[in-house]
Amino acid sequence: MNPELDLRTVDREALLAIMAKQQATIAEQRATIDQLRQRLAALEQASGGGKRSMPGNKPTTSAQPPQEKPPRKKRDRGFGRLRMVPTRRVEHAVDRCMDCGTPLDGGWVQRTREVIDIPVVPAQVTEHVFVMRQCPSCGRRQMPQAAEEGMAAGRQRFGTNLVSLIVTLREEGRLPFQRIQWYLATVHQLRVSVGGIVNVVHQAARRMRPAVAAVVEQVRGSPVVHADETGWRQDGRNGYVWTFSTPTERYFARRGRNKEVVDEVLDESFGGVLVSDFYAAYNHYPGLKQRCWAHLLREVHDLKVVYPDDAALGRWADAVHRLYTEAKTFTHPQAKQRRNAQLRMEQQLLAICRPFLQDPSAPQRKLCQRMERFRKELFVFVADPAVPADNNRAERSLRHLVISRKISGGTRSAQGSESRMTLASLFGTWRARGLDTFQECRTLLAAPQL
């Protein structure tokens, strides 16, 4: 339409022309809107049927009525916080009316509130008086002896509960002696010197040695034993802590890093499978050995990190991983079939490594030579399902002592090392069996000495 055209003076034919033009424009815009709606519907269908809102417009709402949510599945048990059994009950009630002062009694429970706290209880000092009595008939003088059993840990003045607490804080809590001294003085108002606490630990360790000897015998009688070693300084000198572990026993000893340690702990009475890494101290053991695949695969991964562009190394590493995965997933009820599978996998590993055994330019040459040398000790777990393929149990058993080493740096004397290994062996065994270490320590110390 001409903007200069005056609609008040224009004739009828011009007005009809203007109306016809507007109707054509409206029809064209409606067709464009229909095309846009069709494109929008196609996009919504391609994206999963979700409705989208155009920019600047209100989001579209579904024309379908909202569906009701299905009822919540009932649980076998509730997971809310359970209230504890109260050890004391305190009632809060108003004695007199706050408005008129009338005495009040009776009533009902409106609400309850659980408050958990621990008392700061001073140490209890008990004086035991032993009275001598004389028999009027025979004249024999008598004094009770059995009453002293369970009264204190040994001949010292500290009771069984106190000694068990100190030893548990030292071994299970990994607290330094000064922190144990602070705890006793703050919570129990008990002043004990650091030397006194050290002496308590040493005396408790001496009483525990027969129990540790029993743990060693159980380790020797186990069909599978995991062995490992880690550093431990004594009076500033380097040494090693050895662990010999089973699913339910832990034994620790501080020694050198020589092969005689294996002979000392696993004597001729042991005839099971020894699981270890590739350290040479385990090589002379004449029985069955399972070498740790976790160490081996870790070194394979490290090689790939150092040589990321070596295609031959990558193919070799993938082949080793595939063979290990096949060995881990192999199961068969018959022992003969498992033994045949072990021999077959040993030959497959040798075939994977043979091309690189004499190639000095191959980064995997040393690992291939190791696999070729120990191939008879890499697939024992295939023939015997009770044998793990890795030595993770031994490494996990050492973790507690490793953290203690990071805190304290080691021990200061041979007696300190011996006491520490004794406590670590017993507490580690109790921990592996899922027992309460404090209660087990208390029971052992309260038992009469033979």
C-alpha positions as CSV (number, residue, x, y, z in Angstrom):
1,M,0.0,0.0,0.0
2,N,1.2,3.4,-0.9
3,P,1.9,5.3,2.4
4,E,1.0,8.6,0.8
5,L,-2.5,7.3,-0.2
6,D,-5.3,8.9,1.9
7,L,-7.9,6.3,2.8
8,R,-10.6,8.9,3.5
9,T,-10.6,10.2,0.0
10,V,-9.7,7.1,-2.0
11,D,-12.4,5.5,-4.2
12,R,-14.0,2.0,-3.8
13,E,-11.8,0.2,-6.3
14,A,-8.6,1.3,-4.6
15,L,-9.9,0.1,-1.3
16,L,-10.8,-3.3,-2.7
17,A,-7.3,-3.6,-4.2
18,I,-5.7,-2.9,-0.9
19,M,-7.9,-5.5,0.9
20,A,-7.1,-8.1,-1.6
21,K,-3.4,-7.4,-1.2
22,Q,-3.6,-7.7,2.6
23,Q,-5.5,-11.0,2.3
24,A,-2.8,-12.4,0.1
25,T,-0.1,-11.4,2.5
26,I,-2.0,-13.0,5.4
27,A,-2.3,-16.3,3.5
28,E,1.4,-16.3,2.7
29,Q,2.3,-15.7,6.4
30,R,-0.1,-18.5,7.5
31,A,1.6,-20.9,5.1
32,T,5.0,-19.9,6.4
33,I,3.8,-20.6,10.0
34,D,2.5,-24.0,9.0
35,Q,5.9,-24.9,7.5
36,L,7.7,-23.8,10.6
37,R,5.4,-25.9,12.8
38,Q,6.1,-28.9,10.6
39,R,9.8,-28.4,10.9
40,L,9.6,-28.0,14.6
41,A,7.6,-31.2,15.0
42,A,10.1,-33.1,12.9
43,L,13.0,-31.8,15.1
44,E,11.1,-32.8,18.3
45,Q,10.5,-36.3,17.0
46,A,14.2,-36.7,16.0
47,S,15.3,-35.6,19.4
48,G,13.2,-38.1,21.3
49,G,9.8,-36.4,21.4
50,G,10.7,-33.8,24.0
51,K,9.0,-30.5,23.5
52,R,11.2,-27.4,23.0
53,S,10.3,-23.8,23.5
54,M,11.2,-21.2,20.9
55,P,13.5,-18.4,22.0
56,G,11.5,-15.6,23.6
57,N,8.4,-17.7,23.9
58,K,6.9,-19.4,26.9
59,P,7.8,-23.1,27.1
60,T,5.1,-25.4,25.7
61,T,3.2,-27.7,28.0
62,S,2.1,-31.2,27.3
63,A,-1.5,-31.7,26.4
64,Q,-1.6,-35.1,28.0
65,P,-2.6,-35.3,31.7
66,P,0.3,-35.8,34.1
67,Q,0.9,-39.5,34.9
68,E,0.8,-40.6,38.5
69,K,4.1,-41.8,40.0
70,P,4.2,-45.5,40.8
71,P,4.2,-46.3,44.5
72,R,7.6,-46.4,46.1
73,K,9.0,-49.9,46.5
74,K,9.0,-51.1,50.0
75,R,12.4,-51.8,51.5
76,D,13.3,-54.9,53.5
77,R,14.5,-52.7,56.3
78,G,14.7,-49.1,57.2
79,F,17.9,-47.1,56.7
80,G,17.1,-44.3,59.1
81,R,19.3,-43.6,62.1
82,L,18.4,-46.0,64.9
83,R,18.2,-44.8,68.5
84,M,20.5,-46.3,71.0
85,V,19.5,-48.0,74.2
86,P,19.5,-45.3,76.8
87,T,21.8,-45.7,79.8
88,R,20.1,-42.9,81.8
89,R,16.7,-41.3,81.6
90,V,16.0,-37.7,82.6
91,E,12.4,-36.4,82.8
92,H,11.6,-32.7,82.2
93,A,8.3,-31.5,83.5
94,V,6.7,-28.4,85.0
95,D,5.9,-28.6,88.7
96,R,3.5,-25.7,88.9
97,C,1.2,-23.9,86.5
98,M,2.9,-21.0,84.9
99,D,-0.3,-18.9,85.1
100,C,-1.9,-19.6,88.4
101,G,0.7,-21.6,90.3
102,T,-1.4,-24.7,90.9
103,P,0.8,-27.9,91.6
104,L,0.9,-30.3,88.6
105,D,1.6,-34.0,88.4
106,G,1.0,-36.9,86.0
107,G,1.1,-36.0,82.3
108,W,2.1,-37.7,79.1
109,V,5.2,-37.9,77.0
110,Q,5.1,-35.1,74.4
111,R,8.5,-35.7,72.8
112,T,11.9,-37.2,73.5
113,R,15.4,-36.2,72.5
114,E,18.4,-38.4,72.4
115,V,21.8,-36.9,73.5
116,I,25.0,-39.0,73.2
117,D,27.9,-37.9,75.3
118,I,31.0,-39.5,77.0
119,P,31.9,-38.7,80.6
120,V,35.3,-37.5,81.5
121,V,36.0,-40.1,84.1
122,P,39.2,-40.0,86.3
123,A,41.2,-43.1,86.5
124,Q,40.1,-45.4,89.3
125,V,42.9,-46.3,91.8
126,T,42.1,-49.4,93.9
127,E,44.1,-50.5,96.9
128,H,43.9,-54.2,97.2
129,V,44.5,-55.4,100.8
130,F,45.4,-59.0,101.3
131,V,44.6,-60.2,104.8
132,M,46.6,-63.1,106.4
133,R,44.4,-65.5,108.4
134,Q,45.4,-68.4,110.7
135,C,43.4,-71.6,111.0
136,P,42.5,-72.2,114.7
137,S,42.6,-75.9,114.1
138,C,45.9,-76.6,112.4
139,G,47.5,-73.2,112.9
140,R,48.3,-72.8,109.2
141,R,48.5,-69.2,108.0
142,Q,46.7,-68.6,104.7
143,M,46.4,-65.6,102.3
144,P,44.4,-65.5,99.0
145,Q,46.5,-66.0,95.8
146,A,43.9,-66.6,93.0
147,A,42.3,-63.2,93.6
148,E,45.3,-61.5,91.9
149,E,44.5,-63.2,88.6
150,G,43.0,-60.7,86.1
151,M,43.6,-57.8,88.5
152,A,46.6,-56.4,86.6
153,A,48.6,-57.2,83.6
154,G,51.6,-59.0,85.1
155,R,53.3,-57.6,88.2
156,Q,53.0,-53.9,87.3
157,R,50.6,-51.5,88.9
158,F,48.5,-50.8,85.8
159,G,45.3,-52.8,85.4
160,T,44.3,-54.8,82.4
161,N,41.9,-52.2,81.0
162,L,44.5,-49.5,81.2
163,V,47.2,-51.6,79.6
164,S,44.8,-52.7,76.9
165,L,43.9,-49.1,76.2
166,I,47.5,-47.9,75.9
167,V,48.5,-50.8,73.7
168,T,45.4,-50.3,71.4
169,L,46.0,-46.6,71.1
170,R,49.7,-47.3,70.2
171,E,49.1,-50.1,67.6
172,E,45.5,-49.6,66.3
173,G,45.4,-45.8,66.7
174,R,49.1,-45.4,65.6
175,L,49.5,-42.7,68.3
176,P,53.0,-41.5,69.4
177,F,53.8,-42.0,73.1
178,Q,53.5,-38.3,73.8
179,R,49.9,-38.3,72.4
180,I,48.9,-41.3,74.6
181,Q,50.3,-39.4,77.6
182,W,48.2,-36.3,76.7
183,Y,45.1,-38.4,76.3
184,L,45.4,-40.1,79.6
185,A,46.1,-36.8,81.4
186,T,43.2,-35.0,79.6
187,V,40.4,-37.5,79.6
188,H,41.3,-39.6,82.7
189,Q,43.4,-37.2,84.8
190,L,46.1,-39.8,84.9
191,R,49.7,-38.6,84.9
192,V,52.0,-41.2,83.5
193,S,55.6,-40.6,82.2
194,V,56.5,-41.4,78.6
195,G,59.0,-44.0,79.9
196,G,56.2,-45.6,81.9
197,I,54.0,-45.9,78.8
198,V,56.9,-47.4,76.8
199,N,57.5,-49.9,79.6
200,V,53.8,-50.9,79.5
201,V,54.0,-51.6,75.8
202,H,57.1,-53.7,76.1
203,Q,55.6,-55.8,79.0
204,A,52.4,-56.4,77.1
205,A,54.4,-57.5,74.0
206,R,56.3,-60.0,76.1
207,R,53.1,-61.5,77.3
208,M,51.8,-61.7,73.7
209,R,54.8,-63.7,72.3
210,P,53.2,-67.1,72.9
211,A,50.2,-66.0,70.9
212,V,52.4,-64.8,68.1
213,A,54.2,-68.1,68.0
214,A,50.8,-69.7,67.5
215,V,50.1,-67.4,64.6
216,V,53.4,-68.5,63.0
217,E,52.4,-72.1,63.3
218,Q,49.1,-71.3,61.6
219,V,50.8,-69.5,58.8
220,R,53.1,-72.5,58.2
221,G,50.1,-74.8,58.1
222,S,48.2,-72.6,55.5
223,P,48.0,-73.9,51.9
224,V,48.7,-70.4,50.5
225,V,51.0,-67.8,52.1
226,H,51.6,-64.2,50.8
227,A,55.1,-62.7,51.4
228,D,56.4,-59.2,51.0
229,E,58.9,-56.8,52.5
230,T,59.3,-53.0,53.0
231,G,61.8,-50.7,54.6
232,W,61.9,-50.0,58.4
233,R,64.5,-47.9,60.1
234,Q,65.8,-48.9,63.6
235,D,67.8,-46.3,65.5
236,G,68.5,-44.6,62.2
237,R,69.7,-47.7,60.4
238,N,67.9,-49.2,57.4
239,G,66.3,-52.5,57.7
240,Y,63.2,-54.4,56.4
241,V,59.9,-55.6,57.7
242,W,58.7,-58.9,56.3
243,T,55.1,-60.0,56.2
244,F,53.8,-63.5,55.8
245,S,50.1,-63.4,55.4
246,T,47.1,-65.6,55.0
247,P,43.4,-64.7,54.9
248,T,43.2,-64.9,58.7
249,E,46.8,-64.5,59.9
250,R,49.4,-61.8,59.8
251,Y,53.0,-62.2,60.9
252,F,55.6,-59.5,60.8
253,A,59.3,-59.6,61.5
254,R,62.1,-57.1,61.2
255,R,65.2,-58.6,59.6
256,G,67.6,-58.0,56.8
257,R,66.7,-58.6,53.2
258,N,68.3,-61.9,52.8
259,K,66.8,-65.2,51.7
260,E,67.4,-66.8,55.2
261,V,64.3,-64.9,56.4
262,V,62.1,-67.1,54.2
263,D,63.7,-70.2,55.6
264,E,63.3,-68.9,59.2
265,V,59.6,-68.2,59.0
266,L,58.6,-70.9,56.4
267,D,60.6,-73.8,57.6
268,E,60.4,-77.3,56.3
269,S,57.0,-77.8,57.7
270,F,55.5,-75.5,55.1
271,G,54.4,-77.2,51.9
272,G,51.9,-74.7,50.4
273,V,52.1,-72.2,47.6
274,L,54.2,-69.1,48.2
275,V,52.8,-65.9,46.5
276,S,55.4,-63.1,46.1
277,D,56.9,-60.6,43.7
278,F,60.0,-61.3,41.7
279,Y,62.5,-60.5,44.4
280,A,65.4,-63.1,44.4
281,A,65.1,-64.0,48.1
282,Y,62.0,-66.1,47.2
283,N,63.7,-68.0,44.3
284,H,65.2,-70.8,46.4
285,Y,61.9,-71.9,48.0
286,P,61.5,-75.5,46.6
287,G,57.7,-75.6,46.7
288,L,55.2,-74.1,44.3
289,K,55.4,-70.4,43.8
290,Q,53.0,-67.9,42.3
291,R,54.5,-64.6,41.1
292,C,52.5,-61.4,41.3
293,W,50.8,-60.4,38.0
294,A,50.1,-56.9,39.5
295,H,53.8,-56.1,39.6
296,L,54.3,-57.5,36.1
297,L,51.5,-55.7,34.5
298,R,52.5,-52.5,36.2
299,E,55.9,-52.7,34.6
300,V,54.3,-53.4,31.2
301,H,52.3,-50.3,31.6
302,D,55.3,-48.2,32.6
303,L,57.1,-49.4,29.4
304,K,54.2,-48.2,27.3
305,V,54.3,-44.8,29.0
306,V,58.0,-44.4,28.2
307,Y,57.7,-45.6,24.6
308,P,54.2,-44.5,23.5
309,D,55.1,-44.6,19.7
310,D,56.5,-48.1,19.7
311,A,53.8,-50.1,17.8
312,A,55.5,-53.4,18.3
313,L,55.6,-52.8,22.1
314,G,51.9,-51.9,22.1
315,R,51.0,-55.1,20.3
316,W,53.1,-57.1,22.6
317,A,51.6,-55.5,25.7
318,D,48.1,-56.1,24.4
319,A,48.9,-59.8,23.8
320,V,50.2,-60.2,27.3
321,H,47.0,-58.5,28.7
322,R,44.7,-60.7,26.6
323,L,46.5,-63.8,27.9
324,Y,46.2,-62.7,31.5
325,T,42.5,-61.9,31.0
326,E,42.0,-65.4,29.5
327,A,43.8,-66.9,32.5
328,K,41.8,-65.0,35.0
329,T,38.4,-65.9,33.5
330,F,39.3,-69.6,32.9
331,T,37.3,-72.0,35.1
332,H,36.8,-75.7,34.9
333,P,35.7,-78.2,37.5
334,Q,38.3,-80.9,36.6
335,A,41.9,-80.5,37.9
336,K,43.3,-82.2,34.8
337,Q,41.8,-79.7,32.5
338,R,43.0,-76.8,34.6
339,R,46.5,-78.2,34.6
340,N,46.4,-78.6,30.8
341,A,45.2,-75.0,30.5
342,Q,48.2,-73.9,32.7
343,L,50.7,-75.6,30.5
344,R,49.0,-74.2,27.3
345,M,49.1,-70.6,28.7
346,E,52.8,-71.0,29.6
347,Q,53.6,-71.9,26.0
348,Q,51.5,-69.0,24.7
349,L,53.4,-66.6,26.9
350,L,56.7,-68.0,25.7
351,A,55.5,-67.6,22.1
352,I,54.6,-64.0,22.8
353,C,58.0,-63.2,24.3
354,R,60.3,-65.3,22.1
355,P,60.7,-62.7,19.2
356,F,62.1,-60.2,21.7
357,L,64.3,-62.4,23.9
358,Q,67.5,-61.7,22.0
359,D,66.7,-58.3,20.5
360,P,68.8,-55.6,22.3
361,S,66.8,-52.8,20.6
362,A,63.4,-54.0,22.0
363,P,62.3,-52.1,25.2
364,Q,60.5,-55.2,26.4
365,R,63.5,-57.5,26.2
366,K,64.2,-57.6,30.0
367,L,60.5,-58.2,30.8
368,C,60.4,-61.0,28.2
369,Q,63.4,-62.6,29.7
370,R,61.8,-62.5,33.1
371,M,58.5,-64.0,31.8
372,E,60.5,-66.7,30.1
373,R,62.4,-67.5,33.3
374,F,59.4,-67.5,35.6
375,R,56.7,-68.8,33.2
376,K,56.3,-71.9,35.4
377,E,55.4,-69.6,38.3
378,L,52.9,-67.3,36.6
379,F,49.9,-69.5,35.9
380,V,49.8,-71.6,39.1
381,F,46.5,-69.9,39.9
382,V,45.0,-71.4,36.7
383,A,45.6,-75.0,38.0
384,D,44.6,-74.1,41.6
385,P,41.7,-71.7,42.0
386,A,42.5,-71.2,45.7
387,V,45.7,-69.3,44.7
388,P,45.4,-65.6,43.8
389,A,47.1,-64.2,40.8
390,D,48.5,-61.2,42.6
391,N,50.2,-60.4,45.9
392,N,47.8,-57.7,47.0
393,R,47.0,-59.4,50.3
394,A,50.6,-59.0,51.5
395,E,50.8,-55.4,50.4
396,R,47.5,-54.6,52.1
397,S,48.8,-56.2,55.3
398,L,51.9,-54.0,55.2
399,R,49.9,-50.8,54.8
400,H,49.2,-50.3,58.5
401,L,52.9,-50.5,59.3
402,V,53.8,-48.3,56.4
403,I,51.5,-45.5,57.7
404,S,53.1,-45.9,61.2
405,R,56.5,-45.6,59.6
406,K,55.5,-42.4,57.9
407,I,54.4,-41.0,61.3
408,S,57.2,-42.1,63.6
409,G,60.0,-42.9,61.1
410,G,60.6,-46.3,62.6
411,T,61.8,-47.5,66.0
412,R,64.8,-46.6,68.3
413,S,65.9,-49.9,69.6
414,A,65.9,-53.7,69.0
415,Q,63.5,-54.1,71.8
416,G,61.2,-51.4,70.3
417,S,61.2,-53.2,67.0
418,E,60.5,-56.6,68.5
419,S,57.6,-55.2,70.5
420,R,56.2,-53.4,67.5
421,M,56.4,-56.5,65.3
422,T,54.7,-58.5,68.1
423,L,51.8,-56.1,68.4
424,A,51.5,-55.7,64.6
425,S,51.3,-59.5,64.2
426,L,48.5,-59.9,66.8
427,F,46.5,-56.8,66.0
428,G,46.8,-57.5,62.3
429,T,45.6,-61.1,62.8
430,W,42.6,-59.8,64.9
431,R,41.9,-57.2,62.3
432,A,42.0,-59.8,59.5
433,R,39.5,-62.0,61.4
434,G,37.1,-59.0,62.0
435,L,37.5,-59.1,65.8
436,D,37.4,-56.2,68.2
437,T,41.1,-55.5,68.8
438,F,40.6,-53.8,72.2
439,Q,38.5,-56.6,73.6
440,E,40.9,-59.3,72.2
441,C,43.8,-57.5,73.8
442,R,42.0,-57.2,77.1
443,T,41.1,-60.9,77.1
444,L,44.6,-62.0,76.3
445,L,46.2,-59.9,79.0
446,A,43.6,-60.9,81.6
447,A,44.2,-64.6,81.0
448,P,46.5,-66.3,83.6
449,Q,50.0,-66.8,82.5
450,L,51.1,-70.4,82.2
